[in-house]
Amino acid sequence: MIIDIHGHYTTAPKALEDWRARQIAGLTDPSQAPKASDLKIGDAELMESIEVNQLAKMRERGLDLTVFSPRASFMAHHIGDFQTSSSWAAICNELCHRVAQLFPDNFIGAAMLPQSPGADPKTCVPEIERCVKDYGFVAINLNPDPSGGHWTAPPLSDRHWYPIYEAMVEYELPAMIHVSTSCNACFHTTGAHYLNADTTAFMQCLTSDLFKDFPTLKFVIPHGGGAVPYHWGRFRGLAQELKKPQLREHLLNNIFFDTCVYHQPGIDLLTKVIPVDNILFASEMIGAVRGIDPETGHPYDDTRRYIEATLNLSADDRFKVYEGNARRVYPRLDRALQAKGL
């Protein structure tokens, strides 16, 4: 089985975007504010939006299951207040749940959180519980910068975040560390802000002893870990200067990296530097990079091609990357598959 642990609902029907535009307009003109019930998207619309997009590409590329969450750039936690984010997260999570119900063999949900700048993270816990208990979701996406590129929140090692971590541990949920839209002109959303955040999250963990407080906490750092694999020696050296244990002991029982790296040399580097037990297959297809690579003639985000071609992985290693590691890092996913006899 090939499990893609990084998928977003980037192809949702336009009615969702229209509802969000009304919600944002309602922040300054309450007469424009929509109710959740105003959003009307039928099952047929959902099915079409998936069948000709994500599902078609999954079948073309031989992928079996996608861990599916709301569109990352649409989370936009910096807009409005907690109530704004709460209503928006609930709607987006419900749509991902409906997709998973319509295509139960191909999709399983991961939750967007109702984060908001300055809001206590414990306000996210009810949505986590709802998504686990009512929807059967297997992970969450955690935004370390709800301010949208201004980094006003404490580092991930701060006790500020502990209510979310406590819920993650209780419900056996890994968190993909994923920022949203940048409203800081210095940082392009997908080309800079995402990769900066991946690197920043890793360094925040390196300089702390977070995992002594939460030894079973699991973070997935997407987009291949940002700059981390490329600068592995720098991070090893910094850990040494800070009198921290070796990185394998200090972080790699808790931090994992996905394969959303869109060229062969990048995957070759990732699989050479990072232990195979810490690499999970992902593509983020129909996401940040959707074009055809003129050097290969193939889509940039067809990451399976890179995994198949690298000389750094054995057949057993590929099993870990494609399936074994995901089932270990996402225990609720593993149980859901076992319940289906898989």
Summary of the structure (lengths in Angstrom):
residues: 342
radius of gyration: 19.2
end to end distance: 8.9
largest distance: 60.1
contacts: 1156
relative contact order: 0.12
helix: 49%
strand: 10%
